[in-house]
Amino acid sequence: MRYVKWTVLAILAAIVTGFLHYTLPQHDVVRIVGTYQERQDLSDWTRIFWATPDDQATGLINRDVQFIQAVKASGREIVYRNEDTGWSWPPYFKFDTANLLARAQDLISTSDNPKWAVVTHYGWRNIYFSSFPNAIAIKPVAGPDVRVIPWFNIVFFVLLAALLFMVRRMWLQFRERALDPALEDMGEAWEGVEERAGQAADEARGVWGRSRAWLMSLKGKPRA
């Protein structure tokens, strides 16, 4: 039972970690090398990796999606999609897809004369599921060695830790004030039931013993 408990907790932790890693903003220092537009099929389950900025998009089987091609300082290629999130999840409220494309095109450079930029995005790149991280913002920087501090994520996790601490304190207080006394009363009531049941059993044994003795005494008397 102990292993089942820890297995369930590990699975829940993995789900929560994956959800946060996909949803929270991440930052890449890259060199933008191109942009393009391509029609994407949205008819299978991989639709969950694409934005649904409006009600019409939920009913479309395919649509045109903008992409931003980039290369990291390590030489690894990365491709971002450029989609509005609108009012849907995750709540980035992105409505400036066209402006972001223009900013990306303005930063296109070559390896001989590179321009570096920080791309803020959410999501994962997976070639097997055809999923692409969605670019949220692009900001030019001086070079590939710039250090990006994820202030939003830091504040988020601090607030999350504070919230979990408060929930735990509330649960401990609720348990101390309500659950523990109730369980204690139930335990005392059960002990009382067991005690009364034991007394009843003793009385029954006493009655049975007296009755048996009386019957035996009758058997022992001679007949007239």
Secondary structure in CASP SS format (residue, H / E / C, confidence):
PFRMAT SS
TARGET T0000
AUTHOR 0000-0000-0000
METHOD secondary structure of the structure
MODEL  1
M C 1.00
R H 1.00
Y H 1.00
V H 1.00
K H 1.00
W H 1.00
T H 1.00
V H 1.00
L H 1.00
A H 1.00
I H 1.00
L H 1.00
A H 1.00
A H 1.00
I H 1.00
V H 1.00
T H 1.00
G H 1.00
F H 1.00
L H 1.00
H H 1.00
Y H 1.00
T H 1.00
L C 1.00
P C 1.00
Q E 1.00
H E 1.00
D E 1.00
V E 1.00
V E 1.00
R E 1.00
I E 1.00
V E 1.00
G E 1.00
T E 1.00
Y E 1.00
Q E 1.00
E E 1.00
R E 1.00
Q E 1.00
D E 1.00
L C 1.00
S C 1.00
D C 1.00
W H 1.00
T H 1.00
R H 1.00
I H 1.00
F H 1.00
W C 1.00
A C 1.00
T C 1.00
P C 1.00
D C 1.00
D H 1.00
Q H 1.00
A H 1.00
T H 1.00
G C 1.00
L C 1.00
I C 1.00
N E 1.00
R E 1.00
D E 1.00
V E 1.00
Q E 1.00
F E 1.00
I E 1.00
Q E 1.00
A E 1.00
V E 1.00
K E 1.00
A C 1.00
S C 1.00
G C 1.00
R C 1.00
E E 1.00
I E 1.00
V E 1.00
Y E 1.00
R E 1.00
N E 1.00
E C 1.00
D C 1.00
T C 1.00
G C 1.00
W C 1.00
S C 1.00
W C 1.00
P C 1.00
P C 1.00
Y C 1.00
F C 1.00
K C 1.00
F C 1.00
D C 1.00
T H 1.00
A H 1.00
N H 1.00
L H 1.00
L H 1.00
A H 1.00
R H 1.00
A H 1.00
Q H 1.00
D H 1.00
L C 1.00
I C 1.00
S C 1.00
T C 1.00
S C 1.00
D C 1.00
N C 1.00
P C 1.00
K C 1.00
W E 1.00
A E 1.00
V E 1.00
V E 1.00
T E 1.00
H E 1.00
Y E 1.00
G C 1.00
W C 1.00
R C 1.00
N E 1.00
I C 1.00
Y C 1.00
F C 1.00
S C 1.00
S E 1.00
F C 1.00
P C 1.00
N E 1.00
A E 1.00
I E 1.00
A E 1.00
I E 1.00
K E 1.00
P E 1.00
V E 1.00
A C 1.00
G C 1.00
P C 1.00
D C 1.00
V C 1.00
R C 1.00
V C 1.00
I C 1.00
P C 1.00
W H 1.00
F H 1.00
N H 1.00
I H 1.00
V H 1.00
F H 1.00
F H 1.00
V H 1.00
L H 1.00
L H 1.00
A H 1.00
A H 1.00
L H 1.00
L H 1.00
F H 1.00
M H 1.00
V H 1.00
R H 1.00
R H 1.00
M H 1.00
W H 1.00
L H 1.00
Q H 1.00
F H 1.00
R H 1.00
E H 1.00
R H 1.00
A H 1.00
L H 1.00
D H 1.00
P H 1.00
A H 1.00
L H 1.00
E H 1.00
D H 1.00
M H 1.00
G H 1.00
E H 1.00
A H 1.00
W H 1.00
E H 1.00
G H 1.00
V H 1.00
E H 1.00
E H 1.00
R H 1.00
A H 1.00
G H 1.00
Q H 1.00
A H 1.00
A H 1.00
D H 1.00
E H 1.00
A H 1.00
R H 1.00
G H 1.00
V H 1.00
W H 1.00
G H 1.00
R H 1.00
S H 1.00
R H 1.00
A H 1.00
W H 1.00
L H 1.00
M H 1.00
S H 1.00
L H 1.00
K H 1.00
G H 1.00
K C 1.00
P C 1.00
R C 1.00
A C 1.00
END
